[in-house]
Amino acid sequence: MKAKLTLDKSKVISQIDDRLYGSFIEHLGRAVYGGIYQPGHKTADDMGFRQDVMELVKKLGVPIVRYPGGNFVSGYNWEDGTGPKEKRPKKLELAWGTVETNQVGIDEFQEWAKRAGTDIMMAVNLGTRGADEARQLVEYCNLDTDTYYANKRRENGFEKPFGIKLWCLGNEMDGPWQICHLTAREYARKACETAKLMKWTDPSIELVACGSSHKNMPTFGEWERTVLRECYEHIDYISLHNYYGNPTNDTPGYLAQAVNMDEFIKTVAAICDEVKAEKKSDKTINLSFDEWNVWFHSNEQDKQIPRWSYAPRQLEDIYNFEDALVVGTLLITLINNSDRVKIACLAQLVNVIAPIMTEDEGCRLQTIFYPFMHASLYGRGKAICAAVECGCYDGGGLKNVPYVTAAAVENDDGGVTVFAVNRSLEESAELDTAGFEGLKLVSHTVLDCDDMKAVNSLADPEHVVPAELSVNGATALPAHSWNVLRFKK
């Protein structure tokens, strides 16, 4: 199969916001307890944080982590996770049917984030709580004033403010599964007034309003319009969430799902611009795709978890090779839409639908770890136009899906990194890069495997890992493969 990749450095899509490679840690399953935090573990530091996990997070180069939820946040009292640990309450956690000990809260998480070299995207509870509690949390985290909540932070041992600059106005409030679910009008008013108080408390913060929980919600579109019309002048981003799966074992259709992501992004961006035009505003609302991943493997096993468990093995999808290819196509789509998607969060980071899995004896890297790491490390800079000409197929209810999908990033050193997935299950793609004047291919990293269902198990933790291909002669993308091609001047 022939595939022509034409690079046009004069057509810049956007400077990529580093936060495009963010992730997510929710108080859910073993993400926190037994994930990032495990006092007594052989690698635990003075605060109980697992250093083996932290080193892998650093290896991913994650610039921002959304916290503490997710569905969890809609029933969460942030004060429960502050102050002396022996006084913190154990509570029923209604979103996931578990017990929350509150041994980790914002006091601990902000320190974990610093040690991991990442920033926090903090979510506030707009389910059971509202504007008052949200502005109090902003004061606690960010202000250096001689006032009640700033002084409460000092009493808890933190003289300097945490300096959290990005905040979510609730989570998936259109979903009937959400604690204190709201209609679009109810949420829009609540979010607007909360945003005002939060920015009056700290004008330097940025705010993300809830968009639809996924593109198939019955209110999708009208929800966004209602929220934007009410909140436009007080927010900076609107969120998108979507998960992808292959429950019918249709691999070609599954590999095509990034086309749906692209359509979703463009539709929401168009709605933002529609409201911008209505309001005759000079302000552009950009997008925060702050929940995305593959999620379907663990659905049945999660039904067996006893109610009111503590840190159960919940949402622990074991990812296979085809999942890694899908994650690669989704990353390519985010890069190619970086003019509007400024923030994105792979959900989640550790144990819960995650690239990193832990056991007492150590960590295991899932197949999806590798494309995410490659994009995070080499996808910084300017996204530039990389047009692909190749054959197409129909699959997953979609027409004319290109066999090869690609994104190109001009890195700060003037080199170019190309990320490409060959969706064909049968043929390699001979890649024509003759138009890359002044650039030389210096490395070609590939992730491929003969078995689409192969996983990295405890018994064989390196069954699916990247390899380096020769860069002499013609460039070929193996059948069903993720590829990272690095060009230098």
TIRODO-190389 format. One line per 3 residues: their letters; for each residue z, x, y of C-alpha. Coordinates in steps of 0.25 Angstrom, whole numbers, padded with zeros to 4 digits. Layout:
BEGIN
A> Z:X:Y; ...
//
This chain:
BEGIN
MKA> 0000:0000:0000; -0004:0005:0014; 0006:0003:0026
KLT> 0002:0008:0040; 0014:0011:0049; 0010:0012:0064
LDK> 0021:0018:0073; 0020:0015:0088; 0030:0022:0096
SKV> 0026:0016:0108; 0030:0002:0103; 0045:0003:0103
ISQ> 0052:-0009:0098; 0066:-0005:0103; 0076:0005:0104
IDD> 0085:0002:0092; 0099:-0002:0095; 0107:0007:0085
RLY> 0115:-0006:0082; 0103:-0011:0074; 0110:-0003:0063
GSF> 0123:-0010:0063; 0131:-0016:0052; 0143:-0026:0049
IEH> 0157:-0026:0044; 0163:-0039:0042; 0177:-0043:0036
LGR> 0170:-0047:0023; 0171:-0042:0009; 0174:-0027:0008
AVY> 0167:-0024:0021; 0180:-0020:0028; 0191:-0020:0017
GGI> 0186:-0010:0006; 0174:-0007:0014; 0176:0000:0028
YQP> 0191:-0001:0026; 0199:0003:0014; 0213:0010:0016
GHK> 0217:0018:0004; 0202:0022:0001; 0200:0036:-0002
TAD> 0191:0037:0010; 0199:0029:0020; 0203:0034:0033
DMG> 0216:0032:0041; 0212:0018:0044; 0207:0014:0030
FRQ> 0192:0015:0033; 0184:0021:0021; 0177:0033:0026
DVM> 0167:0033:0015; 0162:0020:0020; 0163:0025:0035
ELV> 0154:0037:0031; 0143:0028:0026; 0144:0019:0038
KKL> 0142:0031:0047; 0130:0035:0038; 0124:0022:0041
GVP> 0125:0025:0056; 0130:0010:0059; 0131:0009:0074
IVR> 0138:-0005:0074; 0146:-0013:0065; 0148:-0028:0066
YPG> 0162:-0033:0064; 0171:-0041:0059; 0161:-0051:0055
GNF> 0153:-0059:0051; 0158:-0072:0046; 0172:-0066:0046
VSG> 0173:-0065:0061; 0172:-0080:0063; 0187:-0082:0058
YNW> 0192:-0068:0062; 0204:-0066:0072; 0201:-0052:0077
EDG> 0216:-0050:0080; 0219:-0050:0065; 0213:-0036:0064
TGP> 0221:-0029:0074; 0234:-0023:0076; 0244:-0019:0065
KEK> 0238:-0021:0051; 0251:-0025:0045; 0251:-0037:0054
RPK> 0236:-0042:0052; 0235:-0055:0045; 0228:-0058:0032
KLE> 0219:-0070:0034; 0209:-0079:0026; 0195:-0075:0030
LAW> 0187:-0088:0029; 0173:-0082:0031; 0173:-0075:0018
GTV> 0185:-0081:0011; 0193:-0068:0010; 0206:-0063:0016
ETN> 0206:-0054:0028; 0217:-0044:0030; 0213:-0039:0044
QVG> 0217:-0025:0040; 0204:-0021:0047; 0201:-0027:0061
IDE> 0194:-0023:0074; 0205:-0012:0076; 0201:-0005:0063
FQE> 0186:-0008:0063; 0184:-0002:0077; 0190:0011:0072
WAK> 0181:0010:0059; 0169:0008:0068; 0172:0020:0076
RAG> 0175:0029:0064; 0162:0024:0058; 0154:0027:0071
TDI> 0150:0013:0073; 0152:0002:0084; 0157:-0013:0082
MMA> 0150:-0026:0083; 0162:-0035:0084; 0161:-0050:0081
VNL> 0170:-0060:0087; 0175:-0073:0080; 0168:-0085:0086
GTR> 0172:-0094:0074; 0187:-0096:0074; 0189:-0089:0088
GAD> 0181:-0088:0101; 0180:-0082:0115; 0194:-0079:0117
EAR> 0196:-0070:0105; 0183:-0063:0107; 0186:-0059:0121
QLV> 0200:-0054:0116; 0194:-0046:0105; 0184:-0039:0115
EYC> 0196:-0036:0124; 0204:-0030:0112; 0192:-0022:0108
NLD> 0185:-0017:0121; 0195:-0018:0133; 0204:-0007:0139
TDT> 0211:-0017:0148; 0226:-0019:0149; 0225:-0033:0142
YYA> 0230:-0040:0130; 0219:-0037:0119; 0216:-0024:0124
NKR> 0231:-0020:0124; 0232:-0026:0110; 0221:-0016:0105
REN> 0230:-0005:0111; 0242:-0011:0104; 0234:-0010:0091
GFE> 0231:0005:0093; 0218:0005:0100; 0219:0010:0115
KPF> 0204:0011:0117; 0195:-0001:0116; 0186:-0002:0104
GIK> 0173:-0004:0113; 0166:-0014:0105; 0153:-0018:0112
LWC> 0146:-0028:0103; 0151:-0041:0099; 0147:-0053:0090
LGN> 0150:-0067:0095; 0154:-0072:0081; 0146:-0073:0068
EMD> 0136:-0083:0063; 0142:-0094:0070; 0130:-0103:0066
GPW> 0134:-0102:0051; 0142:-0114:0045; 0149:-0103:0036
QIC> 0155:-0097:0049; 0169:-0099:0052; 0169:-0109:0064
HLT> 0154:-0111:0064; 0148:-0115:0077; 0136:-0123:0081
ARE> 0126:-0115:0090; 0131:-0122:0103; 0146:-0119:0099
YAR> 0143:-0105:0096; 0135:-0103:0108; 0146:-0108:0118
KAC> 0157:-0100:0110; 0149:-0087:0110; 0145:-0088:0125
ETA> 0159:-0090:0129; 0164:-0079:0120; 0153:-0069:0125
KLM> 0157:-0072:0139; 0172:-0068:0137; 0169:-0056:0128
KWT> 0160:-0050:0139; 0169:-0054:0150; 0179:-0046:0142
DPS> 0170:-0034:0140; 0156:-0035:0147; 0151:-0023:0139
IEL> 0150:-0030:0126; 0138:-0035:0119; 0138:-0049:0112
VAC> 0130:-0054:0100; 0130:-0070:0098; 0128:-0076:0085
GSS> 0114:-0080:0081; 0110:-0088:0068; 0117:-0083:0055
HKN> 0103:-0081:0049; 0089:-0086:0052; 0090:-0098:0042
MPT> 0101:-0105:0049; 0097:-0119:0053; 0101:-0116:0068
FGE> 0094:-0103:0069; 0086:-0102:0082; 0093:-0113:0089
WER> 0107:-0106:0087; 0101:-0094:0094; 0096:-0102:0105
TVL> 0109:-0109:0107; 0117:-0097:0107; 0108:-0089:0116
REC> 0107:-0100:0126; 0122:-0100:0128; 0126:-0086:0126
YEH> 0113:-0078:0132; 0120:-0071:0144; 0132:-0067:0136
IDY> 0127:-0061:0123; 0118:-0049:0120; 0113:-0052:0106
ISL> 0112:-0063:0096; 0114:-0061:0081; 0105:-0062:0069
HNY> 0111:-0062:0054; 0102:-0063:0042; 0104:-0058:0027
YGN> 0093:-0056:0017; 0093:-0058:0002; 0084:-0059:-0011
PTN> 0091:-0069:-0019; 0078:-0073:-0026; 0074:-0059:-0029
DTP> 0061:-0059:-0021; 0060:-0045:-0018; 0047:-0045:-0009
GYL> 0053:-0057:-0002; 0066:-0051:0000; 0059:-0038:0006
AQA> 0052:-0047:0016; 0065:-0053:0022; 0065:-0043:0034
VNM> 0053:-0052:0039; 0063:-0063:0041; 0073:-0054:0048
DEF> 0061:-0050:0058; 0058:-0065:0061; 0073:-0068:0063
IKT> 0074:-0057:0073; 0062:-0061:0081; 0066:-0076:0081
VAA> 0080:-0073:0086; 0074:-0063:0097; 0064:-0074:0101
ICD> 0076:-0084:0103; 0083:-0074:0111; 0071:-0072:0120
EVK> 0069:-0087:0121; 0083:-0090:0126; 0081:-0078:0136
AEK> 0069:-0084:0142; 0076:-0098:0143; 0087:-0091:0151
KSD> 0078:-0082:0159; 0087:-0071:0155; 0084:-0056:0156
KTI> 0093:-0053:0145; 0088:-0051:0130; 0097:-0055:0119
NLS> 0095:-0046:0107; 0098:-0048:0092; 0110:-0043:0083
FDE> 0106:-0044:0069; 0120:-0042:0065; 0120:-0047:0051
WNV> 0109:-0043:0041; 0107:-0038:0027; 0104:-0042:0013
WFH> 0114:-0051:0007; 0113:-0059:-0005; 0117:-0051:-0017
SNE> 0132:-0055:-0017; 0131:-0070:-0014; 0135:-0074:-0028
QDK> 0146:-0064:-0030; 0153:-0068:-0017; 0155:-0082:-0022
QIP> 0165:-0076:-0033; 0174:-0070:-0022; 0188:-0076:-0023
RWS> 0192:-0083:-0009; 0202:-0075:-0001; 0199:-0061:-0007
YAP> 0202:-0049:0001; 0189:-0040:0004; 0181:-0045:-0008
RQL> 0168:-0039:-0013; 0160:-0049:-0004; 0146:-0049:0000
EDI> 0144:-0036:-0008; 0129:-0036:-0010; 0124:-0025:-0019
YNF> 0111:-0021:-0012; 0098:-0017:-0020; 0086:-0009:-0016
EDA> 0078:-0021:-0012; 0090:-0025:-0002; 0088:-0011:0004
LVV> 0073:-0013:0007; 0077:-0027:0013; 0087:-0020:0022
GTL> 0077:-0010:0026; 0067:-0020:0030; 0078:-0027:0038
LIT> 0081:-0014:0045; 0066:-0012:0049; 0066:-0026:0054
LIN> 0078:-0024:0063; 0072:-0011:0069; 0059:-0018:0072
NSD> 0067:-0028:0079; 0076:-0019:0087; 0071:-0024:0100
RVK> 0079:-0036:0098; 0089:-0033:0087; 0099:-0023:0093
IAC> 0110:-0025:0083; 0110:-0027:0068; 0121:-0026:0058
LAQ> 0118:-0024:0043; 0129:-0033:0036; 0137:-0027:0031
LVN> 0141:-0013:0031; 0151:-0011:0019; 0152:-0019:0006
VIA> 0148:-0032:0011; 0133:-0033:0010; 0133:-0019:0014
PIM> 0126:-0005:0012; 0140:0002:0009; 0148:-0003:-0003
TED> 0162:0003:-0006; 0171:0005:-0018; 0184:0012:-0019
EGC> 0176:0024:-0025; 0166:0025:-0013; 0154:0018:-0007
RLQ> 0140:0014:-0011; 0128:0013:-0003; 0120:0001:-0005
TIF> 0104:0001:-0005; 0104:-0005:0009; 0112:0007:0015
YPF> 0100:0016:0015; 0090:0008:0024; 0101:0004:0033
MHA> 0106:0019:0035; 0091:0024:0037; 0089:0013:0048
SLY> 0102:0016:0055; 0100:0031:0054; 0085:0032:0058
GRG> 0083:0019:0065; 0088:0023:0078; 0079:0024:0090
KAI> 0067:0016:0094; 0061:0006:0085; 0046:0007:0086
CAA> 0034:-0001:0081; 0030:0002:0067; 0019:-0007:0063
VEC> 0016:-0008:0048; 0003:-0012:0042; 0004:-0015:0027
GCY> 0002:-0026:0017; 0011:-0039:0017; 0016:-0048:0007
DGG> 0023:-0062:0006; 0037:-0064:0002; 0050:-0070:0004
GLK> 0043:-0082:0011; 0037:-0072:0021; 0022:-0069:0023
NVP> 0016:-0056:0026; 0028:-0047:0024; 0023:-0032:0026
YVT> 0026:-0023:0014; 0030:-0012:0023; 0040:-0014:0035
AAA> 0044:-0003:0044; 0051:0001:0057; 0050:0013:0065
VEN> 0061:0020:0074; 0058:0031:0084; 0071:0039:0083
DDG> 0077:0047:0094; 0071:0060:0090; 0057:0055:0091
GVT> 0055:0053:0077; 0052:0040:0070; 0059:0033:0058
VFA> 0051:0022:0050; 0058:0013:0041; 0049:0006:0031
VNR> 0051:-0003:0019; 0040:-0005:0009; 0042:-0019:0004
SLE> 0031:-0018:-0007; 0037:-0018:-0021; 0025:-0012:-0027
ESA> 0018:-0002:-0018; 0021:0010:-0009; 0016:0009:0005
ELD> 0008:0021:0010; 0013:0022:0025; 0002:0026:0035
TAG> 0010:0033:0047; -0002:0040:0052; 0001:0034:0066
FEG> 0014:0042:0067; 0009:0052:0077; 0018:0064:0080
LKL> 0028:0060:0069; 0030:0066:0055; 0037:0060:0043
VSH> 0049:0068:0040; 0056:0059:0030; 0054:0047:0021
TVL> 0066:0041:0015; 0064:0030:0005; 0073:0020:-0002
DCD> 0066:0014:-0014; 0069:0010:-0028; 0062:0005:-0040
DMK> 0072:-0006:-0042; 0073:-0016:-0031; 0087:-0021:-0036
AVN> 0093:-0007:-0037; 0106:-0005:-0031; 0116:0007:-0028
SLA> 0128:0004:-0038; 0141:0011:-0040; 0135:0017:-0052
DPE> 0122:0021:-0045; 0125:0022:-0030; 0112:0029:-0027
HVV> 0102:0021:-0035; 0095:0017:-0022; 0095:0028:-0011
PAE> 0084:0033:-0002; 0075:0045:-0005; 0067:0055:0003
LSV> 0052:0055:0001; 0042:0066:0004; 0035:0065:0017
NGA> 0023:0073:0013; 0010:0065:0014; 0008:0050:0014
TAL> 0020:0041:0017; 0023:0030:0006; 0033:0019:0006
PAH> 0037:0017:-0008; 0037:0002:-0013; 0049:-0006:-0010
SWN> 0055:0005:-0001; 0063:0008:0012; 0058:0020:0019
VLR> 0063:0029:0031; 0052:0037:0037; 0056:0047:0047
FKK> 0046:0054:0057; 0048:0065:0066; 0040:0070:0078
//
